[in-house]
Amino acid sequence: MDQSARLTDYLEAGLRAAGLRQSVIADNIANMATPGFRRRAVPFEQAFAEALAKGEPVRMDGLFRHVHRPMTDPVNDIGNDVQLETEVADLVRNGLLYKTYARLLGRMYQQMERAIVTET
Amino acid sequence: MSVEEIAPMVDIAASGLRAQSLRLNLIAGNIANAQTTRTVTGEPYRRKDVVLQTTGGGLGGVTVLNIQRDSSAFRQVLMPGHPDADEDGFVRMPNVHLPVEMMNLTTASRAYQANVAVLKRYQDMVETTVELLR
């Protein structure tokens, strides 16, 4: 029970991170022509994997602290580093991640429900 | 499925999109400057092209190595009334050939579409797999 409860928490955090990332990508695309704007990213999964590998407790709250500006991409003549193609690819990947997390979460709830129904 | 496993194909397609979009930009610049006789170097405009290279040794997509200027000869056009004409009435025109640019425009936009098709197809593939979890 403890294990599966933690797994649902993880999936939920992933789902929320993907939701947040969707907004961040939308913001990047909206600011494509804003002079001096630097793109933002949400490397939640990397932070999550690192914490798991180190055996550290994973913090699921305050997802906003994962939002940062990488500042590594080359800037164009208006000092902006948003590339539409990169953002669209991120959007596609993020959509797939969101769907995967949502389906997995749904599957886990289904399993729980099944266990409850068989008990009665 | 980890993020890294989903990443490669999306990133490869995105690198193709970026490269082709840059090509389209350069072609637009070449066509716009097809009659430009003066640039900062004092010469007529030289057409630009990209040099593309594979990223890394494996399946890494494509990177733009650099943007090069075409060193081929300028066109000599007889236009005695042109302000940049020499004593014989010839004007040095950019080495941009519109039929070539139009052909490149077609191949670049088709290649862009092909990369979008890869991205879409990959999306469909993963969605089909995810559907198994229903």
gemmi code that builds the backbone of each chain (N, CA, C; Angstrom):
import gemmi

chains = {
    "A": [
        ("MET", (0.841, -1.201, 0.000), (0.000, 0.000, 0.000), (0.876, 1.250, 0.000)),
        ("ASP", (1.882, 1.244, 0.894), (2.771, 2.395, 1.006), (3.460, 2.672, -0.325)),
        ("GLN", (3.945, 1.582, -0.946), (4.662, 1.691, -2.224), (3.782, 2.313, -3.296)),
        ("SER", (2.562, 1.786, -3.427), (1.698, 2.265, -4.509), (1.219, 3.688, -4.233)),
        ("ALA", (1.060, 4.019, -2.931), (0.655, 5.388, -2.589), (1.750, 6.358, -3.015)),
        ("ARG", (3.026, 5.955, -2.804), (4.124, 6.821, -3.169), (4.208, 6.957, -4.687)),
        ("LEU", (3.936, 5.858, -5.380), (3.985, 5.870, -6.840), (2.946, 6.828, -7.409)),
        ("THR", (1.744, 6.819, -6.821), (0.718, 7.758, -7.308), (1.173, 9.196, -7.057)),
        ("ASP", (1.838, 9.418, -5.919), (2.369, 10.770, -5.636), (3.368, 11.191, -6.703)),
        ("TYR", (4.279, 10.278, -7.047), (5.291, 10.570, -8.065), (4.621, 10.923, -9.381)),
        ("LEU", (3.659, 10.075, -9.770), (2.991, 10.290, -11.054), (2.247, 11.623, -11.060)),
        ("GLU", (1.637, 11.921, -9.913), (0.897, 13.168, -9.813), (1.847, 14.360, -9.956)),
        ("ALA", (3.025, 14.247, -9.306), (4.020, 15.321, -9.406), (4.477, 15.484, -10.853)),
        ("GLY", (4.697, 14.342, -11.536), (5.103, 14.377, -12.939), (4.046, 15.043, -13.790)),
        ("LEU", (2.788, 14.710, -13.504), (1.652, 15.271, -14.237), (1.588, 16.777, -14.043)),
        ("ARG", (1.780, 17.205, -12.788), (1.731, 18.649, -12.510), (2.910, 19.359, -13.149)),
        ("ALA", (4.089, 18.695, -13.133), (5.275, 19.296, -13.764), (5.052, 19.456, -15.259)),
        ("ALA", (4.443, 18.440, -15.892), (4.174, 18.511, -17.331), (3.177, 19.626, -17.629)),
        ("GLY", (2.199, 19.791, -16.749), (1.220, 20.867, -16.912), (1.880, 22.224, -16.835)),
        ("LEU", (2.779, 22.355, -15.845), (3.514, 23.619, -15.681), (4.394, 23.883, -16.897)),
        ("ARG", (5.046, 22.800, -17.383), (5.941, 22.950, -18.531), (5.173, 23.430, -19.763)),
        ("GLN", (3.945, 22.936, -19.904), (3.119, 23.362, -21.037), (2.958, 24.886, -21.031)),
        ("SER", (2.705, 25.443, -19.837), (2.547, 26.905, -19.730), (3.859, 27.611, -20.027)),
        ("VAL", (4.963, 27.026, -19.526), (6.276, 27.655, -19.749), (6.609, 27.691, -21.239)),
        ("ILE", (6.317, 26.591, -21.949), (6.581, 26.545, -23.399), (5.692, 27.562, -24.118)),
        ("ALA", (4.412, 27.630, -23.696), (3.494, 28.601, -24.299), (4.026, 30.016, -24.099)),
        ("ASP", (4.566, 30.278, -22.910), (5.142, 31.590, -22.609), (6.362, 31.864, -23.487)),
        ("ASN", (7.209, 30.832, -23.673), (8.388, 30.995, -24.543), (7.968, 31.365, -25.954)),
        ("ILE", (6.961, 30.633, -26.479), (6.516, 30.883, -27.856), (5.889, 32.277, -27.961)),
        ("ALA", (5.116, 32.661, -26.938), (4.477, 33.978, -26.948), (5.520, 35.094, -26.952)),
        ("ASN", (6.697, 34.823, -26.364), (7.743, 35.841, -26.278), (8.837, 35.681, -27.333)),
        ("MET", (8.483, 34.997, -28.431), (9.446, 34.747, -29.500), (10.070, 36.024, -30.057)),
        ("ALA", (9.283, 37.099, -30.084), (9.771, 38.347, -30.692), (10.026, 39.427, -29.647)),
        ("THR", (10.089, 39.042, -28.363), (10.346, 40.014, -27.307), (11.849, 40.250, -27.190)),
        ("PRO", (12.303, 41.479, -27.388), (13.752, 41.723, -27.312), (14.305, 41.372, -25.926)),
        ("GLY", (15.422, 40.655, -25.910), (16.092, 40.338, -24.661), (15.484, 39.208, -23.863)),
        ("PHE", (14.415, 38.596, -24.353), (13.786, 37.504, -23.608), (14.622, 36.232, -23.712)),
        ("ARG", (14.835, 35.573, -22.569), (15.543, 34.284, -22.589), (14.551, 33.201, -22.215)),
        ("ARG", (14.625, 32.069, -22.933), (13.634, 31.003, -22.734), (13.754, 30.365, -21.348)),
        ("ARG", (12.620, 29.839, -20.873), (12.604, 29.135, -19.595), (12.377, 27.646, -19.819)),
        ("ALA", (12.854, 26.822, -18.873), (12.675, 25.375, -18.960), (12.307, 24.831, -17.588)),
        ("VAL", (11.733, 23.625, -17.559), (11.365, 22.972, -16.293), (12.026, 21.595, -16.247)),
        ("PRO", (13.285, 21.510, -15.807), (13.946, 20.196, -15.782), (13.556, 19.376, -14.547)),
        ("PHE", (12.242, 19.164, -14.378), (11.760, 18.457, -13.189), (12.210, 16.996, -13.170)),
        ("GLU", (12.064, 16.302, -14.312), (12.378, 14.870, -14.347), (13.850, 14.605, -14.009)),
        ("GLN", (14.742, 15.476, -14.477), (16.167, 15.311, -14.183), (16.420, 15.444, -12.684)),
        ("ALA", (15.826, 16.491, -12.072), (15.984, 16.713, -10.636), (15.427, 15.528, -9.859)),
        ("PHE", (14.304, 15.016, -10.347), (13.633, 13.882, -9.722), (14.512, 12.630, -9.781)),
        ("ALA", (15.081, 12.372, -10.982), (15.939, 11.195, -11.167), (17.192, 11.300, -10.298)),
        ("GLU", (17.768, 12.515, -10.215), (18.969, 12.714, -9.396), (18.675, 12.437, -7.932)),
        ("ALA", (17.551, 12.973, -7.446), (17.170, 12.785, -6.049), (16.955, 11.301, -5.748)),
        ("LEU", (16.309, 10.594, -6.685), (16.055, 9.161, -6.504), (17.364, 8.379, -6.459)),
        ("ALA", (18.295, 8.731, -7.368), (19.568, 8.024, -7.450), (20.385, 8.217, -6.177)),
        ("LYS", (20.297, 9.416, -5.599), (21.047, 9.704, -4.378), (20.336, 9.159, -3.151)),
        ("GLY", (19.110, 8.673, -3.312), (18.337, 8.165, -2.190), (17.804, 9.272, -1.306)),
        ("GLU", (17.784, 10.497, -1.874), (17.261, 11.627, -1.101), (15.734, 11.630, -1.155)),
        ("PRO", (15.101, 12.213, -0.149), (13.655, 12.341, -0.235), (13.283, 13.287, -1.380)),
        ("VAL", (12.261, 12.913, -2.116), (11.862, 13.723, -3.266), (10.790, 14.720, -2.841)),
        ("ARG", (11.070, 15.983, -3.070), (10.084, 17.007, -2.693), (9.114, 17.230, -3.838)),
        ("MET", (7.849, 17.067, -3.536), (6.844, 17.166, -4.586), (6.199, 18.558, -4.626)),
        ("ASP", (6.434, 19.335, -3.574), (5.775, 20.646, -3.500), (6.639, 21.715, -4.187)),
        ("GLY", (6.066, 22.862, -4.363), (6.811, 24.007, -4.936), (7.460, 23.705, -6.259)),
        ("LEU", (6.646, 23.291, -7.220), (7.193, 22.945, -8.539), (7.841, 24.145, -9.229)),
        ("PHE", (7.414, 25.334, -8.834), (7.898, 26.541, -9.515), (9.400, 26.737, -9.353)),
        ("ARG", (9.974, 26.126, -8.304), (11.415, 26.313, -8.126), (12.207, 25.583, -9.213)),
        ("HIS", (11.541, 24.688, -9.959), (12.233, 24.008, -11.055), (12.300, 24.858, -12.321)),
        ("VAL", (11.500, 25.914, -12.369), (11.505, 26.781, -13.555), (12.778, 27.624, -13.544)),
        ("HIS", (13.548, 27.516, -14.593), (14.749, 28.364, -14.666), (15.074, 28.704, -16.105)),
        ("ARG", (15.978, 29.646, -16.277), (16.408, 30.027, -17.627), (17.764, 29.379, -17.894)),
        ("PRO", (17.859, 28.470, -18.887), (19.146, 27.790, -19.129), (20.258, 28.739, -19.577)),
        ("MET", (19.929, 29.800, -20.308), (20.902, 30.807, -20.776), (22.052, 30.200, -21.578)),
        ("THR", (21.865, 29.004, -22.138), (22.952, 28.360, -22.886), (22.728, 28.438, -24.390)),
        ("ASP", (21.473, 28.715, -24.809), (21.190, 28.742, -26.237), (21.691, 30.047, -26.854)),
        ("PRO", (22.118, 29.987, -28.102), (22.615, 31.212, -28.752), (21.484, 32.228, -28.949)),
        ("VAL", (21.798, 33.491, -28.753), (20.772, 34.532, -28.921), (20.812, 35.079, -30.350)),
        ("ASN", (19.661, 35.553, -30.815), (19.610, 36.150, -32.154), (19.863, 37.661, -32.068)),
        ("ASP", (19.587, 38.391, -33.139), (19.948, 39.815, -33.166), (19.128, 40.689, -32.213)),
        ("ILE", (18.025, 40.176, -31.650), (17.295, 40.981, -30.665), (17.541, 40.462, -29.243)),
        ("GLY", (18.589, 39.646, -29.090), (18.946, 39.143, -27.764), (17.985, 38.100, -27.225)),
        ("ASN", (17.272, 37.411, -28.134), (16.254, 36.433, -27.762), (16.768, 35.041, -28.146)),
        ("ASP", (16.573, 34.029, -27.299), (17.085, 32.692, -27.643), (15.971, 31.664, -27.855)),
        ("VAL", (14.748, 32.125, -28.129), (13.647, 31.186, -28.387), (13.695, 30.753, -29.848)),
        ("GLN", (13.713, 29.424, -30.068), (13.629, 28.907, -31.437), (12.325, 28.145, -31.544)),
        ("LEU", (11.491, 28.543, -32.486), (10.159, 27.954, -32.600), (10.214, 26.429, -32.723)),
        ("GLU", (11.159, 25.925, -33.544), (11.230, 24.487, -33.780), (11.522, 23.727, -32.495)),
        ("THR", (12.451, 24.254, -31.694), (12.797, 23.606, -30.431), (11.592, 23.586, -29.499)),
        ("GLU", (10.874, 24.699, -29.443), (9.722, 24.792, -28.544), (8.614, 23.828, -28.976)),
        ("VAL", (8.392, 23.756, -30.295), (7.351, 22.855, -30.795), (7.711, 21.405, -30.468)),
        ("ALA", (8.996, 21.059, -30.635), (9.430, 19.703, -30.306), (9.225, 19.425, -28.820)),
        ("ASP", (9.538, 20.406, -27.978), (9.330, 20.259, -26.541), (7.853, 20.087, -26.222)),
        ("LEU", (7.026, 20.819, -26.968), (5.580, 20.747, -26.784), (5.080, 19.333, -27.092)),
        ("VAL", (5.582, 18.764, -28.196), (5.184, 17.404, -28.591), (5.619, 16.411, -27.518)),
        ("ARG", (6.884, 16.523, -27.096), (7.426, 15.599, -26.107), (6.664, 15.721, -24.789)),
        ("ASN", (6.370, 16.956, -24.411), (5.680, 17.188, -23.148), (4.254, 16.638, -23.190)),
        ("GLY", (3.618, 16.803, -24.342), (2.268, 16.256, -24.503), (2.264, 14.753, -24.320)),
        ("LEU", (3.292, 14.113, -24.884), (3.395, 12.652, -24.766), (3.642, 12.242, -23.322)),
        ("LEU", (4.515, 12.998, -22.645), (4.802, 12.712, -21.234), (3.528, 12.833, -20.396)),
        ("TYR", (2.795, 13.917, -20.642), (1.560, 14.185, -19.896), (0.587, 13.031, -20.065)),
        ("LYS", (0.444, 12.616, -21.309), (-0.491, 11.536, -21.618), (-0.069, 10.244, -20.925)),
        ("THR", (1.259, 9.980, -20.963), (1.768, 8.756, -20.343), (1.508, 8.769, -18.837)),
        ("TYR", (1.846, 9.886, -18.184), (1.623, 9.999, -16.741), (0.138, 9.836, -16.414)),
        ("ALA", (-0.709, 10.515, -17.204), (-2.150, 10.468, -16.934), (-2.683, 9.051, -17.065)),
        ("ARG", (-2.241, 8.348, -18.108), (-2.708, 6.979, -18.330), (-2.232, 6.052, -17.207)),
        ("LEU", (-0.962, 6.221, -16.812), (-0.414, 5.381, -15.742), (-1.182, 5.614, -14.445)),
        ("LEU", (-1.459, 6.886, -14.168), (-2.183, 7.244, -12.956), (-3.588, 6.633, -12.998)),
        ("GLY", (-4.224, 6.770, -14.154), (-5.561, 6.191, -14.340), (-5.541, 4.698, -14.109)),
        ("ARG", (-4.488, 4.060, -14.635), (-4.358, 2.618, -14.497), (-4.224, 2.220, -13.020)),
        ("MET", (-3.459, 3.023, -12.272), (-3.250, 2.708, -10.847), (-4.543, 2.859, -10.061)),
        ("TYR", (-5.302, 3.913, -10.361), (-6.581, 4.108, -9.674), (-7.544, 2.974, -10.012)),
        ("GLN", (-7.474, 2.546, -11.281), (-8.315, 1.432, -11.734), (-8.028, 0.179, -10.919)),
        ("GLN", (-6.708, -0.038, -10.705), (-6.268, -1.215, -9.950), (-6.795, -1.155, -8.517)),
        ("MET", (-6.669, 0.058, -7.922), (-7.141, 0.252, -6.533), (-8.633, -0.026, -6.444)),
        ("GLU", (-9.346, 0.516, -7.406), (-10.798, 0.360, -7.435), (-11.162, -1.115, -7.519)),
        ("ARG", (-10.424, -1.823, -8.356), (-10.694, -3.244, -8.557), (-10.491, -3.993, -7.231)),
        ("ALA", (-9.416, -3.606, -6.517), (-9.124, -4.271, -5.238), (-10.258, -4.012, -4.239)),
        ("ILE", (-10.781, -2.779, -4.233), (-11.858, -2.426, -3.306), (-13.136, -3.191, -3.660)),
        ("VAL", (-13.438, -3.241, -4.933), (-14.667, -3.903, -5.391), (-14.643, -5.394, -5.075)),
        ("THR", (-13.485, -6.055, -5.234), (-13.404, -7.494, -4.955), (-13.561, -7.761, -3.462)),
        ("GLU", (-13.149, -6.795, -2.630), (-13.252, -6.996, -1.184), (-14.701, -7.080, -0.733)),
        ("THR", (-15.556, -6.239, -1.331), (-16.945, -6.195, -0.852), (-17.778, -7.357, -1.385)),
    ],
    "B": [
        ("MET", (9.058, 4.335, -19.012), (9.658, 5.125, -20.078), (10.263, 6.402, -19.481)),
        ("SER", (11.563, 6.592, -19.659), (12.177, 7.785, -19.093), (12.160, 8.919, -20.125)),
        ("VAL", (12.455, 10.111, -19.651), (12.466, 11.277, -20.546), (13.505, 11.072, -21.640)),
        ("GLU", (14.649, 10.480, -21.255), (15.729, 10.297, -22.212), (15.322, 9.373, -23.342)),
        ("GLU", (14.426, 8.411, -23.024), (14.020, 7.473, -24.066), (13.057, 8.114, -25.052)),
        ("ILE", (12.264, 9.051, -24.560), (11.327, 9.737, -25.452), (12.092, 10.764, -26.298)),
        ("ALA", (13.180, 11.273, -25.729), (13.872, 12.416, -26.321), (14.433, 12.224, -27.731)),
        ("PRO", (15.272, 11.175, -28.016), (16.058, 11.196, -29.245), (15.292, 11.546, -30.521)),
        ("MET", (14.196, 10.812, -30.799), (13.541, 11.020, -32.086), (12.970, 12.430, -32.197)),
        ("VAL", (12.420, 12.939, -31.102), (11.879, 14.302, -31.111), (13.008, 15.302, -31.374)),
        ("ASP", (14.155, 15.073, -30.707), (15.282, 15.998, -30.881), (15.871, 15.929, -32.286)),
        ("ILE", (15.918, 14.721, -32.856), (16.451, 14.573, -34.216), (15.565, 15.340, -35.195)),
        ("ALA", (14.252, 15.135, -35.071), (13.326, 15.831, -35.971), (13.440, 17.347, -35.775)),
        ("ALA", (13.580, 17.771, -34.518), (13.692, 19.212, -34.240), (14.961, 19.788, -34.846)),
        ("SER", (16.066, 19.019, -34.803), (17.318, 19.527, -35.382), (17.166, 19.691, -36.889)),
        ("GLY", (16.449, 18.749, -37.524), (16.170, 18.868, -38.957), (15.324, 20.088, -39.262)),
        ("LEU", (14.322, 20.324, -38.404), (13.457, 21.494, -38.590), (14.259, 22.782, -38.491)),
        ("ARG", (15.140, 22.850, -37.481), (15.955, 24.059, -37.291), (16.860, 24.298, -38.495)),
        ("ALA", (17.511, 23.212, -38.976), (18.433, 23.344, -40.106), (17.694, 23.807, -41.356)),
        ("GLN", (16.530, 23.201, -41.634), (15.802, 23.568, -42.850), (15.229, 24.977, -42.740)),
        ("SER", (14.829, 25.351, -41.522), (14.291, 26.696, -41.344), (15.386, 27.742, -41.585)),
        ("LEU", (16.602, 27.423, -41.149), (17.729, 28.330, -41.415), (17.987, 28.429, -42.910)),
        ("ARG", (17.929, 27.264, -43.602), (18.115, 27.266, -45.060), (17.081, 28.161, -45.724)),
        ("LEU", (15.814, 28.023, -45.280), (14.742, 28.846, -45.854), (15.034, 30.334, -45.643)),
        ("ASN", (15.544, 30.666, -44.458), (15.897, 32.061, -44.170), (16.977, 32.571, -45.117)),
        ("LEU", (18.011, 31.736, -45.319), (19.110, 32.155, -46.194), (18.637, 32.315, -47.626)),
        ("ILE", (17.763, 31.388, -48.078), (17.239, 31.481, -49.447), (16.434, 32.771, -49.597)),
        ("ALA", (15.635, 33.081, -48.570), (14.858, 34.328, -48.603), (15.793, 35.522, -48.733)),
        ("GLY", (16.897, 35.498, -47.982), (17.882, 36.581, -48.048), (18.531, 36.654, -49.422)),
        ("ASN", (18.845, 35.481, -50.001), (19.468, 35.450, -51.333), (18.535, 36.033, -52.381)),
        ("ILE", (17.254, 35.628, -52.311), (16.296, 36.117, -53.310), (16.082, 37.625, -53.136)),
        ("ALA", (15.976, 38.057, -51.884), (15.752, 39.485, -51.624), (16.923, 40.326, -52.122)),
        ("ASN", (18.135, 39.738, -52.081), (19.333, 40.485, -52.474), (19.837, 40.143, -53.870)),
        ("ALA", (18.958, 39.582, -54.694), (19.382, 39.139, -56.026), (19.879, 40.291, -56.900)),
        ("GLN", (19.467, 41.525, -56.578), (19.893, 42.676, -57.394), (20.749, 43.657, -56.591)),
        ("THR", (21.228, 43.235, -55.422), (21.966, 44.154, -54.545), (23.407, 44.317, -55.018)),
        ("THR", (23.751, 45.528, -55.436), (25.099, 45.743, -55.974), (26.071, 46.282, -54.925)),
        ("ARG", (25.537, 46.709, -53.778), (26.439, 47.262, -52.756), (26.215, 46.588, -51.413)),
        ("THR", (27.301, 46.159, -50.785), (27.244, 45.636, -49.418), (28.333, 46.333, -48.612)),
        ("VAL", (28.433, 45.989, -47.338), (29.436, 46.645, -46.485), (30.859, 46.384, -46.963)),
        ("THR", (31.084, 45.245, -47.664), (32.434, 44.931, -48.130), (32.790, 45.709, -49.392)),
        ("GLY", (31.793, 46.402, -50.003), (32.048, 47.136, -51.230), (31.736, 46.322, -52.468)),
        ("GLU", (31.638, 44.997, -52.293), (31.321, 44.094, -53.402), (29.809, 43.972, -53.566)),
        ("PRO", (29.343, 43.394, -54.683), (27.923, 43.024, -54.739), (27.642, 41.923, -53.719)),
        ("TYR", (26.360, 41.627, -53.503), (25.974, 40.596, -52.535), (26.446, 39.220, -53.004)),
        ("ARG", (26.975, 38.445, -52.062), (27.354, 37.053, -52.370), (26.308, 36.139, -51.755)),
        ("ARG", (25.865, 35.135, -52.524), (24.819, 34.259, -51.973), (25.365, 33.432, -50.804)),
        ("LYS", (24.465, 33.156, -49.845), (24.859, 32.406, -48.654), (24.276, 31.001, -48.711)),
        ("ASP", (24.991, 30.060, -48.128), (24.512, 28.685, -48.038), (24.979, 28.087, -46.716)),
        ("VAL", (24.286, 27.032, -46.261), (24.681, 26.416, -44.999), (25.553, 25.197, -45.240)),
        ("VAL", (26.412, 24.911, -44.264), (27.154, 23.657, -44.247), (26.588, 22.860, -43.084)),
        ("LEU", (25.981, 21.705, -43.400), (25.358, 20.889, -42.356), (26.252, 19.716, -42.000)),
        ("GLN", (26.172, 19.330, -40.718), (27.005, 18.227, -40.250), (26.173, 17.365, -39.313)),
        ("THR", (26.433, 16.038, -39.284), (25.705, 15.199, -38.336), (26.186, 15.508, -36.922)),
        ("THR", (25.258, 15.430, -35.957), (25.616, 15.696, -34.572), (26.208, 14.422, -33.978)),
        ("GLY", (27.457, 14.515, -33.514), (28.097, 13.376, -32.872), (28.261, 12.204, -33.831)),
        ("GLY", (28.580, 11.028, -33.269), (28.832, 9.876, -34.118), (27.607, 9.011, -34.331)),
        ("GLY", (26.658, 9.099, -33.403), (25.506, 8.207, -33.463), (24.286, 8.855, -34.058)),
        ("LEU", (23.113, 8.572, -33.451), (21.862, 9.112, -33.962), (21.597, 10.447, -33.284)),
        ("GLY", (22.255, 11.476, -33.764), (22.128, 12.754, -33.064), (21.481, 13.864, -33.857)),
        ("GLY", (21.009, 13.556, -35.056), (20.417, 14.618, -35.858), (21.454, 15.432, -36.598)),
        ("VAL", (21.113, 16.680, -36.864), (21.965, 17.508, -37.710), (22.270, 18.829, -36.995)),
        ("THR", (23.494, 19.334, -37.198), (23.824, 20.663, -36.679), (24.334, 21.528, -37.822)),
        ("VAL", (24.144, 22.821, -37.667), (24.648, 23.749, -38.667), (26.102, 24.040, -38.327)),
        ("LEU", (27.011, 23.603, -39.208), (28.441, 23.802, -38.964), (28.775, 25.279, -39.135)),
        ("ASN", (28.432, 25.849, -40.278), (28.562, 27.300, -40.462), (27.780, 27.777, -41.677)),
        ("ILE", (27.722, 29.075, -41.809), (27.069, 29.685, -42.965), (28.172, 30.221, -43.859)),
        ("GLN", (28.210, 29.727, -45.100), (29.289, 30.141, -45.997), (28.786, 31.017, -47.118)),
        ("ARG", (29.666, 31.878, -47.590), (29.336, 32.700, -48.746), (29.855, 32.018, -49.996)),
        ("ASP", (29.040, 32.006, -51.029), (29.394, 31.391, -52.307), (30.496, 32.217, -52.962)),
        ("SER", (31.642, 31.581, -53.260), (32.772, 32.342, -53.805), (32.777, 32.372, -55.331)),
        ("SER", (31.732, 31.844, -55.968), (31.712, 31.839, -57.439), (31.613, 33.271, -57.985)),
        ("ALA", (31.895, 33.410, -59.286), (32.004, 34.740, -59.911), (30.671, 35.479, -59.948)),
        ("PHE", (30.759, 36.807, -59.924), (29.551, 37.625, -60.026), (29.056, 37.626, -61.470)),
        ("ARG", (27.775, 37.917, -61.631), (27.220, 38.024, -62.978), (27.595, 39.394, -63.551)),
        ("GLN", (27.966, 39.446, -64.814), (28.250, 40.728, -65.485), (27.048, 41.051, -66.357)),
        ("VAL", (26.386, 42.158, -66.052), (25.194, 42.517, -66.813), (25.423, 43.875, -67.461)),
        ("LEU", (25.028, 43.963, -68.723), (25.188, 45.235, -69.438), (24.021, 46.153, -69.090)),
        ("MET", (24.332, 47.184, -68.290), (23.300, 48.146, -67.867), (23.960, 49.518, -67.815)),
        ("PRO", (24.149, 50.146, -68.961), (24.938, 51.390, -68.999), (24.375, 52.494, -68.111)),
        ("GLY", (23.072, 52.507, -67.885), (22.484, 53.587, -67.090), (22.574, 53.369, -65.599)),
        ("HIS", (23.060, 52.196, -65.179), (23.104, 51.864, -63.751), (24.174, 52.688, -63.031)),
        ("PRO", (23.873, 53.188, -61.838), (24.882, 54.005, -61.126), (26.181, 53.247, -60.850)),
        ("ASP", (26.134, 51.912, -60.738), (27.340, 51.142, -60.441), (28.000, 50.568, -61.694)),
        ("ALA", (27.607, 51.041, -62.878), (28.180, 50.515, -64.120), (29.618, 51.006, -64.293)),
        ("ASP", (30.491, 50.127, -64.896), (31.878, 50.558, -65.159), (31.927, 51.316, -66.494)),
        ("GLU", (33.135, 51.646, -66.977), (33.265, 52.456, -68.189), (32.602, 51.807, -69.402)),
        ("ASP", (32.648, 50.445, -69.430), (32.054, 49.737, -70.571), (30.549, 49.526, -70.417)),
        ("GLY", (29.976, 49.982, -69.306), (28.532, 49.838, -69.105), (28.128, 48.551, -68.421)),
        ("PHE", (29.112, 47.781, -67.914), (28.787, 46.530, -67.247), (28.619, 46.744, -65.739)),
        ("VAL", (27.660, 46.042, -65.177), (27.437, 46.084, -63.730), (27.705, 44.691, -63.172)),
        ("ARG", (28.444, 44.629, -62.063), (28.650, 43.339, -61.398), (27.415, 43.061, -60.531)),
        ("MET", (26.707, 41.991, -60.839), (25.488, 41.641, -60.105), (25.778, 40.455, -59.177)),
        ("PRO", (25.014, 40.285, -58.100), (25.253, 39.171, -57.171), (25.274, 37.820, -57.873)),
        ("ASN", (25.997, 36.863, -57.287), (26.051, 35.524, -57.889), (24.840, 34.683, -57.481)),
        ("VAL", (23.687, 35.345, -57.384), (22.441, 34.658, -57.052), (21.739, 34.297, -58.354)),
        ("HIS", (21.417, 33.030, -58.525), (20.669, 32.606, -59.712), (19.289, 32.170, -59.252)),
        ("LEU", (18.262, 32.913, -59.685), (16.910, 32.653, -59.187), (16.411, 31.221, -59.401)),
        ("PRO", (16.648, 30.599, -60.580), (16.174, 29.210, -60.715), (16.771, 28.287, -59.653)),
        ("VAL", (18.060, 28.500, -59.349), (18.722, 27.681, -58.332), (18.075, 27.923, -56.966)),
        ("GLU", (17.833, 29.203, -56.662), (17.226, 29.545, -55.361), (15.820, 28.957, -55.242)),
        ("MET", (15.059, 29.022, -56.335), (13.698, 28.490, -56.302), (13.718, 26.979, -56.090)),
        ("MET", (14.688, 26.326, -56.703), (14.803, 24.874, -56.529), (15.163, 24.556, -55.077)),
        ("ASN", (16.118, 25.329, -54.533), (16.504, 25.123, -53.136), (15.352, 25.416, -52.191)),
        ("LEU", (14.536, 26.418, -52.559), (13.376, 26.776, -51.744), (12.424, 25.580, -51.649)),
        ("THR", (12.221, 24.942, -52.794), (11.323, 23.783, -52.819), (11.891, 22.634, -51.988)),
        ("THR", (13.183, 22.323, -52.189), (13.752, 21.189, -51.445), (13.782, 21.489, -49.943)),
        ("ALA", (14.078, 22.740, -49.578), (14.144, 23.074, -48.151), (12.764, 22.977, -47.504)),
        ("SER", (11.734, 23.488, -48.194), (10.410, 23.440, -47.570), (9.886, 22.007, -47.534)),
        ("ARG", (10.224, 21.215, -48.562), (9.822, 19.797, -48.548), (10.530, 19.045, -47.422)),
        ("ALA", (11.814, 19.350, -47.233), (12.572, 18.694, -46.168), (12.009, 19.082, -44.807)),
        ("TYR", (11.580, 20.343, -44.683), (10.960, 20.814, -43.434), (9.697, 20.003, -43.173)),
        ("GLN", (8.863, 19.869, -44.216), (7.626, 19.093, -44.085), (7.916, 17.649, -43.714)),
        ("ALA", (8.992, 17.097, -44.299), (9.339, 15.706, -44.003), (9.681, 15.541, -42.528)),
        ("ASN", (10.395, 16.522, -41.968), (10.742, 16.454, -40.545), (9.506, 16.585, -39.668)),
        ("VAL", (8.557, 17.428, -40.097), (7.292, 17.546, -39.359), (6.554, 16.214, -39.409)),
        ("ALA", (6.598, 15.555, -40.578), (5.928, 14.264, -40.731), (6.525, 13.232, -39.779)),
        ("VAL", (7.859, 13.250, -39.637), (8.527, 12.322, -38.711), (8.044, 12.574, -37.284)),
        ("LEU", (7.983, 13.865, -36.928), (7.558, 14.242, -35.580), (6.132, 13.765, -35.316)),
        ("LYS", (5.249, 14.010, -36.292), (3.840, 13.608, -36.152), (3.708, 12.099, -36.025)),
        ("ARG", (4.452, 11.383, -36.904), (4.353, 9.931, -36.915), (4.854, 9.364, -35.593)),
        ("TYR", (5.922, 9.947, -35.067), (6.460, 9.485, -33.795), (5.452, 9.715, -32.679)),
        ("GLN", (4.798, 10.887, -32.735), (3.770, 11.210, -31.746), (2.669, 10.152, -31.787)),
        ("ASP", (2.225, 9.807, -32.991), (1.192, 8.776, -33.160), (1.654, 7.448, -32.576)),
        ("MET", (2.942, 7.117, -32.841), (3.479, 5.838, -32.362), (3.412, 5.750, -30.851)),
        ("VAL", (3.915, 6.806, -30.182), (3.935, 6.787, -28.709), (2.504, 6.776, -28.176)),
        ("GLU", (1.617, 7.539, -28.836), (0.227, 7.577, -28.376), (-0.422, 6.202, -28.481)),
        ("THR", (-0.088, 5.464, -29.541), (-0.612, 4.111, -29.692), (-0.155, 3.239, -28.539)),
        ("THR", (1.112, 3.371, -28.166), (1.654, 2.580, -27.053), (0.957, 2.959, -25.751)),
        ("VAL", (0.783, 4.271, -25.553), (0.161, 4.751, -24.318), (-1.293, 4.279, -24.232)),
        ("GLU", (-1.928, 4.139, -25.392), (-3.317, 3.661, -25.413), (-3.451, 2.274, -24.782)),
        ("LEU", (-2.361, 1.506, -24.818), (-2.388, 0.157, -24.230), (-2.659, 0.220, -22.734)),
        ("LEU", (-2.401, 1.383, -22.126), (-2.580, 1.526, -20.672), (-4.028, 1.833, -20.309)),
        ("ARG", (-4.862, 2.000, -21.278), (-6.261, 2.347, -20.982), (-6.938, 1.297, -20.131)),
    ],
}
model = gemmi.Model(1)
for chain_id, residues in chains.items():
    chain = gemmi.Chain(chain_id)
    for i, (resn, *xyz) in enumerate(residues, 1):
        res = gemmi.Residue()
        res.name, res.seqid = resn, gemmi.SeqId(i, " ")
        for name, pos in zip(("N", "CA", "C"), xyz):
            atom = gemmi.Atom()
            atom.name, atom.element = name, gemmi.Element(name[0])
            atom.pos, atom.b_iso = gemmi.Position(*pos), 0.0
            res.add_atom(atom)
        chain.add_residue(res)
    model.add_chain(chain)
structure = gemmi.Structure()
structure.add_model(model)
structure.setup_entities()
